[in-house]
Amino acid sequence: MADFRVDQAAGLRRLLGGAQLQVVTFVAGCEGVGRSIAVANIGAALARLGKEVLIIDEHASRDDIASYFGLAARYDLLNVVERELLLSQVVLQPMTGLRVLPAAKAVKKLGRLSLPQQQTLLDAMSGLERPVDVILVDACMSHPHGFSPFGLASQEAVVVLSGNSASITEAYSLIKKVSQAFSRRHFRILVNKVRSQPDARSIYENIAQVAAQRGVAQLDYAGAVPLDESLRQAAQLCRPVLLQAPDSASAQAFREIASDLLYWQRGESEAGGVEHFMQQLLHLSQRITPNILRA
């Protein structure tokens, strides 16, 4: 029955000309590269383009997307899975077109959910009050499996790194581990906190060349965000830089990344919408061996 509903919904979208779901997971090889701030601002940029965006946040409070917008995440998707709350009571909306779903607890238990809990999750996600055009996942580094299942299930995984050598080394190490453990052969690179676009391009080309020469993965360029005092000030005020300083260099960079993202290729797992993607995610989560990346 679930497959029939998915096929029927996909058929209706094609008939009515609706856009397919797009899921992009953002990961990092180390902390301090500005991954969460980038996700929040890209989400805001997409919302300003008229898209309905859902950010799934794998981080605990005080280090999460909600706090970036000046909100407090009181609940978690796990409360929905355990039938304690409705999804509408957990989801936050910092601005029009942008919703944030705290999921730090739920994502660590995806592989251990009972069948009734899985169905509850599917029903909740497929019953979102408004359709979703884009899901952005702010992936946590400390997942029990060593890598976020969202990062494996989604068509696009964006590795965020900064210009320093340690960040580049850790990013490459993550790409290599995930490639070897899970046979994921494609990633995009977002260079953050960089002094110039040529510097960003050089960093990307170097890491992409090494990955290609060693047969690790194909890396594509997702864009770059410059070092910008406006971005730091906007973060202190708990506002997207696009709203706080719309003419700043970082705001322009996020707009360009968001615009380009909409043209990235979508995968089969996303063609059927949120419910179909969540089915694929749950199926994958049941099969991942814990700590495989650390073995």
Helices and strands as residue ranges (DSSP letters): H 2-16, E 22-28, H 35-48, E 53-57, H 65-68, H 77-81, H 87-90, E 92-95, E 98-102, H 104-107, G 110-112, H 115-126, E 134-138, H 149-153, E 156-162, H 165-182, E 186-194, H 197-213, E 218-226, H 229-236, H 241-244, H 249-261, H 268-271, H 274-287, G 292-294
